[in-house]
Amino acid sequence: MSAGAGNGAGVVIDLRSDTVTRPTEAMRAAMAAAPVGDDAYGDDPSVLALERRTAELLGKEDAVYVPTGTMSNQIALRAHTEPGDTVLIGPGAHVWFGEAGAPSPISGVVVRPLEGERGMFDADTLRDALHIDMGPVRARMQAPVRLVCAENTHNGAGGAVWPLDLQREMLAAARDAGLATHLDGARLWNATAATGIPEADFAEGFDTVNVCFSKALGAPLGSALAGPRDLIERARRFKQLYGGGFRQAGIVAAGALYALEHNRKRLTEDHARAKTLARGLAEIPGLEVDPGAVETNIVRFRTTTLTAPEFANRCRTGNGAGKVLLNAYSRSDLRVVPHLQTTEEDVECALEVFRCAASGSG
Ligand SMILES: Cc1ncc(COP(=O)(O)O)c(C=O)c1O
């Protein structure tokens, strides 16, 4: 199966996620040549190099490399909170809705989603959510709010970028209330590629930041949690506790380091392909999409006649030109995500498959 590389009869174009990429030859060469040690002993040179570079890019003191974005987010939550604390999140936050409900079994916290648009919430919404001064006895009855989590770009909101000024206002409100802050920046690289604003500027003001190498950057696996040295040291303990000490991890860390140095700038190509997909989808009867809402690499769209699973199944069956894999999220919601291995020909071919699927011809 092709992940979208190349084209021709019967090709399978995989647009489910930017996590489906295969390491390129150059990335594989970097991985094959990687010096390794033992990550659990803290002496794998490739892991250490990746951690240093990530911390530097995010303007933080330290970073810890972990196998997945889920582990990175969840060790952050565990490091920031005590069981019984409240964690505030934005609408549709991956940290809660996309990670098997991990905050409750792992950290024992109460998760409270705030209202907002496109996965974001503003400073006033945050202030309103905090306990009003009700005196010490009634305050004791509440689960204290300890942590605020933001997500940038926002996966569920179609890769929306949290504008820096609004993010800063929200962070100032969190700081005034004495709250800790965590950024799920799984696709922060895309926010930077879309705006030209350095990752460190988006990361500034957050205590901890998760970034993923295994998504748009195209590394085979791995994420990192960055933040102040003492907090990252505490997070390292939870990484070990959850079974994340992954020994000769330098082999995959070298792939992540390669991705970091070579694949950030090219993300604008994915963004351009996402726009082309959105414009093409907007012209197909039976589908609805707002191309203006596409800021990065994720295109969310809706079916109006078929159900989303019916449409996705038809695309999977495909036509003479090819087959397309894509994710349905509800009765009418779907998404497509172009990535490192999605070519312009794949985009044209995918749009042809979508036209046939929507019209019932094949
Ligand atoms: C915004 C966001 N955060 C975290 C994750 C979790 O990453 P992983 O799949 O590596 O656990 C994802 C995965 O898609 C994500 O989209």
The ligand as a Gaussian input file, in Angstrom:
#p B3LYP/6-31G(d) Opt

LIG

0 1
 C       -3.266000      17.224000      19.555000
 C       -2.761000      15.859000      19.882000
 N       -2.170000      15.655000      21.066000
 C       -1.690000      14.449000      21.416000
 C       -1.786000      13.372000      20.568000
 C       -1.300000      12.020000      21.031000
 O       -0.205000      11.561000      20.318000
 P        0.118000       9.996000      20.199000
 O       -0.801000       9.438000      19.168000
 O        1.559000       9.964000      19.813000
 O       -0.108000       9.392000      21.543000
 C       -2.387000      13.537000      19.309000
 C       -2.504000      12.395000      18.375000
 O       -3.040000      12.495000      17.293000
 C       -2.893000      14.809000      18.964000
 O       -3.496000      15.039000      17.794000

